[in-house]
Amino acid sequence: MTSIFADTSALYAAADRREEGHDTCRLAYERALRAGETIVTTELVVAELHALAVRRSYPDAALQIVRRLTSTGRIEVESVGSARLARAIDLLAARPGRPYSLADAVSFVVMRERGIDRALTLDADFEAEGFEVVPAA
């Protein structure tokens, strides 16, 4: 079975009708589910998603978004752990000048560990890191 990584930008756009890219991201997410793909993300992405939703909406809506995401069994949420965190920090150190967030670096580490080459994202950093971006930019 193939896997796709879900990033904060696309998950939030899929959840919020007011976001630019909502329809495209929602369709890409639903297409991956229908195709039986394993959708993978990390604890840091879930935390970023919640923080973004709190800032842009209401706390109750933010909680509903992350509850729905994590309780359906349709998405695998990978733990970060100290070893992955260390590898992500090493990745950031190896790319001076790149504006990667620590959450993105952890995502890249998890994707490489799991052999995932596609990301459901609106973030061009994934493409810069050599991953295929869905929906295509």
N, C-alpha and C positions, 0 to 999 in steps of 0.2 A: 504494500500500500504506500502511496506517495504521501508526503507531508508538505505543508506550507506553514511558514512562520507568520504569526499575526502580530503586527506592531501597533503601538498606541495610536498613531495618526489615523490608520485605517479603521481600527476598532471604534474610535470615537466618532469618526465621520459616518460610519455605518449606523451608529446608535442615535445620532442627533440629526434630525431632518433639516435643521438650519445650517448645517455644515456644508461648505463647498466640497464636492466629491461624495456626498451622501449616497446618491443613487448608484454611482459606479462602485463604491466600496461595498455597499450592501449587496449588490448583485454578485460581485467577486466572492464575497464571503459565502453567500448562499450557493453559488456555483461549486465552490470547494466542498461544501457539505453534501450537496447532491452527488458529487463525483466520488464521495466516500473517502476524501482525503483526510488525513489526520491534521488537525489544526493545532499548532503548538505555539505557546507563548511563555513568558516568564513571570515570576512574582513581581519583578520590577516593572514590567509592562502593566500588570494589573494595578499596581500602586500608582503609576503615572496616569493611567486611565482614570482612576478615582480622583486624583488630585486635579486633573484637567476638568473633569465633569463638575467637581465642587466649585472651581473657579468660574466656570462658564454657565452653570445651571444653578441647581439647588442641591444641598447635601442629600436630601432624600432621593432625588433622581440619580445622583452619583452612586449611592448605595444600591439602588435598583439595577443600574447598569452592570456593576461588578458582580452582584449576586446572580443575575441572569446569566452572565458570561461564565461564571465558575460553577454553577450548579446544574447545568444542562448535561454534563458529561460529553459534550461535543468538542470540547477544547482541552488539551493537555497543558497544565500549568507546571512548568519546570521550576524547581527550586534553584536558588542561586548557589548558596554554600560558599565556604571560604576558598576552595580550590578554583571554582569558576570565577569568583570575584578577583582572585589574584591573576588569573589568566587575562581577564578583561582589563585590569590595570596595566598589565604588561603590553597588551594590544594598544592601549592609549599611549603608552610611553614610546612604542615603536612607530607611532604616527604623529609626530610633532606637527602642530599647526592645523591638524584636522579638528573640526568642531564637533567631534563625536561626544555624545553624552555617555556616562557610565552605563546607563540602561541599554543604550544601543550597543556598546562594546560587549556587554553580557549577552545580548541577543546574538551578536556575531559569533561569539564563543559557542553558544548552545547550537546554533545552526550548523556550524562546522562539526561539532561533536556528533550531531545526529544525521549529518549528511544531507541537510536541507539546503536546497539551492534557490528557493523562491520565497519571497516575502510579500505578504499582503500589507502594503505600506504606501504612504504618500511621501515618505522621507527619502530623498535622493542619496543620503549617506549609505543606504543599503546597496544601491547600484554602484556607488563609488567603491564599495568594499567587494564588488564582484558578484553580487547576487542578482537574480532576475527579480524585477519589481512588478507586482500585480496589484492593482491595475497598472498597465504600462503608462509611463509618464508621457 
